[in-house]
Amino acid sequence: MTQIHPFPVWLRGLALAAALCATAAQAAPATNLSLKPCRLKGVEHEARCGVLKRPLNPAQPQGPQIDVHVAVLPAVARVKKPDPVVFFAGGPGQSAIDLAGSISQLMSRFSNRRDLVLIDQRGTGRSAPLKCAEQSPGEPLAHSLSMERQKALWQDCLKTLKALPHGDLRYYTTSIAMADADAVRAALGYEQVNIVGASYGTRAVLEYMRLFPQRVRRAVLDGVAPPDMVLPATFAVDAQAAMDKLLTDCEADTRCSALYPRLRADWKGLLAAMPQEARILHPVTGREEVLTLTRDHLTQWARVPHYSPTLASGLPFAITEAKAGRWTPLVGLVSAMTGPRGLGLAMGMHFAVVCAEDMPRLPSAAAAATDFGDGTVRQYQEACADVTAGTPPPGFYTLPPATVPALLLSGGADPATPPRHGERVGKALGGLARHVVVPQAGHGTLSLGCVRDAVFRFVDAESATTALEEASTAKGAACADKMPRPPAFAPIQPRAVSASSNTATAGGAR
């Protein structure tokens, strides 16, 4: 699924009045949205796609316009429910339409009676994209690890974005994007919608609920990222919690502790040994490179696998190998998570959101001493120094009580949006909210079959009372309570060959 994700290397590549941003929620919805048949990658059935014109600056409705791209996966049934499911992607910076194949599978139970609506949030996908040039997957690791080079690439990208007719980053805040989403709802003729968000998409859900509460029927938040989260500041704290859980779980597990009896000491020793020279096989080219690794490189790499419990099961081995000077396993885990072409984020939109909504609150964020340090914070500070960012509207950081049932899902091993965020948001939303923690899940729980079924029953329930019962009972989203952590990875050892066996087979292979 989609993830809030600091960069395992460096950056890949609005001084407005508050009243201007508040205008976004009041802008009259456009109605010129005509859907035509289309095919989406990974989606079995024909979809319907269209474009809605929206003002770049909500305070100037007759000014420059942008195209907001929309895809609808129509319900299969002839008689369908009037309220669709609208999915908000993560990042920030991911395209919901690009994820249509995965989302259609995750939401497959809804497709019989409900439309599934995907909106490329402004700045992502084909909706006035704010993308930076992609680096070659075969580029030397030394280039990716060079802070100065990555900073220069971001500055070059920023110049390119500013030259675009839609490149004013002041107009890409979550609030403005949610006004777009409500305009799409109105243009499609839906009175109410069921909204589902993953990771950053949960911030979008919360803002849509705040601005347009009367338009929401049910809300599902998977991996809760509230508006007052202060993303860069939380990275180290939440990564530390995930690492501590991994170490503790390994020590409590007979097999893992036998395989890696010095895991905690190896991790601490590895941190203390930075910086150091390392020989690493490039995960794409296979060529050996000699690099100088810093503590920031180590901690950013070690954080990434925690997003997926399956990949995190390889961390004990990777840490032990790295302590012995063999770095390829750790680099391989990072590569497996991010893929050869990175995370697919529109980096201009990513920073437009974070620089506007999170960084202004950084000075008030409580600092904490962790193994993961402040490297990510410094990276965002440098990146945002060159961004003219927007201003969130009054009330953006507030969480009014929910007026409809809301289901919050958290993974207990999540390094980005762990349960502490969901717990706080659940309390703020009040009696109509239910927060469910899957103890051994990572970032995102909708990939778990029983959780998906519970989400379907929660949304499909006719009454709010029944929906909340479905959310909180043992047969509901709590179904994955006893799901175990994947066992620690152990390399396959070559089978010993006895002397008699050697003698018997000396004459040839058998």
N, C-alpha and C positions, 0 to 999 in steps of 0.2 A: 504494500500500500504506500500511500504517500507519506513522506517523513519531513519533520523539521530537522534539519541536518546541518551542523557546522561542517566546515570543509576539512577533509582529512589531510589536505594540503592547504594552501592559502586560498585566495579567491580565484575561482574559475570564471575562468571566464569562458515646509513650503511656507515660506513665511506668509501664510494666508490668515486672514481673520477667522476666528472660530465660526462666525456666522456663515461664512462661505461654505464650510464643510457641512454645517447643519442644513444648508440648502439642499444637499444631496438627497436627504430623506424626503424632501417635500417636492422634488422635481416631478412635473407631470409625466406619467408614463407614456412612452411612445407606443403606437399600435401598428406600425408598419413592419410586421414580422410575418413573412410568408414562408412556410416550410415546403421543401421539395424532397423527393426521394433521394437517398444517399446511402453509400456503403461505408461502414466504419471498420477499421482494422480490428480483427478479433471478435467481431460481432456477427453472429450467424444470420440474423434476420435483417431485413432492410430497415434503415432508420430514416428519419426525416430531419433535414438540416435547414437552417435559415440564419439570417443576419438581422440584428436590430441596431438601428442607428441611435447613438447616444452622444450627448455633448461631452467633449473632452473636459471642459470646465462646467460643472453643474450650475454655476452662477451666470453662465452665458449660454442659455439653451439654444440660441440661434448662432452661436459661434462654431468653431471647428468641431466636426463630428468624428466619431470613431465607430468601427464596426464591432459589435459584440456578437460572437458566433455561438450558436445554440444547436444542440442535437437532441432530438427526442426519440427514445426507443419506445415505440407504441406498445401498449398492452395487447396481449394476444387475444384475450376474450372479446367477444362482440359487445357484451354489456360489461363495461368497466367501471371502476370506482372514479369519482370525480376529482379526487385529490391525488396528484402524482407524488413520486419521490424525487426530490431535487438533491443531487450530490455535489458537495463542495470539496474540491481537491486541496491537497496540502502544499507544503513547501516552506514559506510562500514561494510561488513561482511555477507550480505544476499546472499542466493543461488537463482539465477534466475530460475533454473530448479525446485527447491522445490516450487516456486511460480507459476508454470505453470498453475494450475487450475484457479487462480485468474487472471493471465495475459491473458490467453486465453479468458476469459469473457470480460475483459476490451478492448481487441483488436479484439473482435469477428467480427466487420465489415470488418477488413482487411483480415480475413481468407478466403474469397471467392476468391480473386485474388492474394493475396500475401502470401508467406511463412512467418512464424513467427519464428525467430531464438533466442534461449535462450542459453547463455553461462554461465556456472559456472565460474566466475572470479577466477583466481588462489588464493588459500587460502580459498575458500568457497565451499559448497556442497561437491562434490566428486573430485574436482580439487585440489589435494594436500592440503587437508583441514587442517586448523590451528585452531582446535576447543579445547575449554576447557571443562572439565567435567561439566555436568549439575548438579545443585543442586536440591535436592528433592523439589517439590512444597509444601510439608508439613513441610519443615524445619522451626523451630521456627523463628519468625520475629527478635528476638534478635540477632540471628546469621547473618541474612542478613544485619542488621543495624550496625553490628560491623565493623568499619573501619579496625581494625587490622586483623580480621579474613579474610575479603575479600582481603586485601592486601596479606596475606599469601597464599590464594588460587590462586591468580594471579601468584605469584612467583613460586608456585608448577607447575602451568600450563606452565609457561615459560620454566622451566627445562624440562618438558615433550616434549614441542615443539622443543627445541634445540636438543633433541636426535633423532628427526625424520630425515630421509634422505633428506627431503625437508624442514627442519625446520629453514633455515637461513632467518630471517625476512627482510634481506636487499633486497630481490628480489620480493617483493610483492607491489611495488608502482603502482600507477594508470598508469603511462607511460608504464611500462613493461606489465601490463595487457592489455592495448590497443594495444600493438604490438601483443599479443596473439589473440586479437579479429580480427585484420586485417589478421592474418595468417589463422584464421577460414574462414573469408570471401573469401580469395583467394582459400583455399582448397575446398570450396563449389562451386566455380566457379561464384560468383556474381561480376559483374563489379562495381556496386554501391549499397549502402544500405540506407535505411531510419532508423535513429537511434532515439530511444526514451529512456529517462532516467528519473528516479524518485529519488528525494532527492540526496544522494551521487551519484546515477547513472547519475545525470546531470553533475557532475564533470568529470565522465568518458566520457560523450558525448562531453564536451568541449575539453577534451584532444584528443579524437579521431579526432575531427574536426581540431585541431591544427596540429596533426601529419600527418593525411591522408585526407586533404581537398578534394582531387580529387575523393575520394571514397564515399563521402556523397552526397545524393540527397536532403534529407530534415532532419531537426533536431527538436526534440521536447523535451523541458526541463520542467519537472513538479516539482516545488519546487526547485528553483535554488540554488545550493551550489557550488560557484566558487572555484577555486584552492587556492585563496588568502584569503579565508574566516576566517581562524584561528578558527576552530570549538570550542574549549573549551572557548575561550574568547567571542564568540558571544552568547553562551547559555544564560547567565544572561541578556544581553541587549535585546535579542529577546523575552525571556520569560517575561520580564518586560513589553514590548510593548503589548504582548498578554493579560497579566493580566490587564493592564491599560484599554485596549479596553473592556474587559469583565466588569470591574467595571463601566466604563462610559456608556456602552450600557445598563447595568442594571438600572442605575440611570435615563436614558432617556426613559426607558420602563415603562409604568404605572403599568402593572401587576408585573413585577420583583421588581420594587422599593417598591410596596406595600407589597410584600411577604418578602423582605429583605431590610428594610429601613436603616439598619446600616451596610450594607455589607462592605463598604470601611473601616469603623471604626473597624469592627470585624476582617478584614484582618490585619490591622495595629496592633490591640491589640493582635492578635494571634502571630504575629512576635515578639512583645515586650515581650511576656510571655515565650519565649523559653530561656533555656531548661525547660522542665516540665515532670513530670511523667504522663503516660497515660495508660489507660486500653483499650486494642484493641482486638477485635475478629479476629482470624486468618482467612483470606478469603478462605482458603482451608480446614483446619481442624475444624474450628468453635470454637477452644479452646480460652479462654481468656488469654491474656498475659499482663504482666505489664512491661512497657518499659520506658526508659528515652529518650525522643525525643529532638533533637537539632534543631536549626534553619535550618541547612543544610538538615535534614530529611524533615522538613516541606516544604521548598521551592522546593526540588526535587519532592516530591509527588504532590505539587500544580501545577507544570509545566506540568506533564504528560497528564492530561485530555485535555489540550488545543489542542493537536494533532487532536482530533476529536470534531467538534462542538456539536455533540450529547452528548458526555461525558462531555464536558465543560458546557453544560446546567445544569449539576448536581453540578457544583462547588459552586454556591451561597449557596445551601443547605448544602453541605459538609463543607464549611468554617464556616457557622453559627453554625453547629453542633459541629465542632471541637473547636470553641471558647467556647462552653458550656461544653467542656470536653468529647464529644462523637466523637471518631475518626473513627469509623467503616465506615461511608459513604465515607470519603476521601480515606481510604485504599481500599475500594471496587472499586472506580473509577480507581485507579492505577492498581489494579488487572485486571479489565476489559480491560484495554488498553494493558497490557503486556502479559496477559494470564498466565495460571498456570505454564508454562514452559519457561517463559521469552520471549525474542525477537527473538530467533533462530539465533543469530549472531555468526559467527566464530570469537571469540574474539582475537585470534592471528592475523588474517588478519586485524581486526578492528584497533588494535594498530600499526600494521606494517604500515598502511596507515597514521593514524593520527600522530604518532610519527615522521614519515619521512616528512610529507607534511605540517602539521599545527604547531606543537610545536616549530620548529626552528624559526618561525615568531612571537611567543608569546610575546617576549620582546618589539616588535614594535607595538603591538596591543594597541589601546587606552583603558585605564581603565575607567570604568564608575561606579558610585555609583548606585546600584539597590537594591531592596528588596531581590534579589536572590543571592547576595554575590559572593564569589570566590570559593565556595566549590568544584564545578565541575572542575575548573582549577587546584586546588590543587590535586584532585584525578588523573587527567591525568598526572600532573607533576610527581607524585610518580610512576605511572605505567610506564611511558616512561623512567624513570631514569634507569630502568633495561633492556631496549630494545636497541639492536644495530640495528639502523634503516637505511633505504636507503637514497639516495640523489636524489632528483628530478633533471631532466636534465635542461640544460639552456633553458630558455623560458617557463618553465612549468607554471609560475605565470602570463604569459602574455595572453591577449585575443585578438588575431588578428581579424580583420574585417571578418565577415562571407562571404563566397563565394557562399552560397546557402541559401534558405529561412530557418529561424529558428524561432520557436514559443516558447516563454517563458511564463510559467503559474505560478501564485503565489496566495496563499490564504491570504486574508487580516488579518485573525486571526491566522495564522501559527506561532507557537512559535519557530520553528527551521529554516525555510527558508522563512521569510516574504518578502514582496515586495521590500524592500530596496535592497536586493541582486539582484533580477531580474532586477530592474530598472538600476542598475549600469552595469550589464552584457549586457543588451539590448543596452545601449549607446555604449559600447565598440564594440559590434558586428556590429553596424552600420545599414545602410539602409535596409539590408535584414532581419533584426530581428524585431519581434513584441512582445511586452510584454503585457500580459493581466492579470489583477488582478480581482479575484473573491472576493469581499469585505468580505463576511462572511464565506468563506471556511477556513478549517484548513490546515493540512499538506497533500498536494496532492489534485488535482482537477479532476483527471481522473475518479474518482468514480462518478462524476456527468454526467448524461446521455447526456445532451446537449453539454458539453465540449468534451466528447468522440466523438460525432458526428462531432463537429467542427474540432477536430484533424484529424479525418478520411478525411474530405473534404480537409483539408490543405495538407495532404500527397498525397491524390489521385489526386489533381489538376495537369493537364498536364503542365501548365506553372508556372513559378515563380511568375509572376504578379497575376495570379488568386489565387495562394496559399496565397499570402500576403493579398489579398482582403478578402479571407475566414477567415483569422486569425483576422482581425481587424474590420470587420463589425459587426453590431448588431446581425446578424444571425449567426455569428461565435462564437469564444470562449467567447465573451462578453455576451453570452446568459444568463449567471448566475448572471449578475450584480445585479438584484433585489431579488436574493435568500435571504430569511430572516434568521437571526440567530434562531436556535431552541429555543422555549420558555423555560424559566427557569423552572427547575423541582420543583414540589411541592408535598410533600407526601400526600397520600390519607388520609383524616380525617375520623374518624368513624362517622357515621350518628347519630345525636342526637335522642333519643327515648323519646317520651312524656309520661307523667304519665298515660294518658288515654290508650295509646298503651300498656303500661306495664300491665294495668288492663285487657285489652281485651285478652292478650296473656298469662296471668298467668297460664292458665290451660294446656298449652302445646305449642309446636312449631307449626307454621303454614306455 
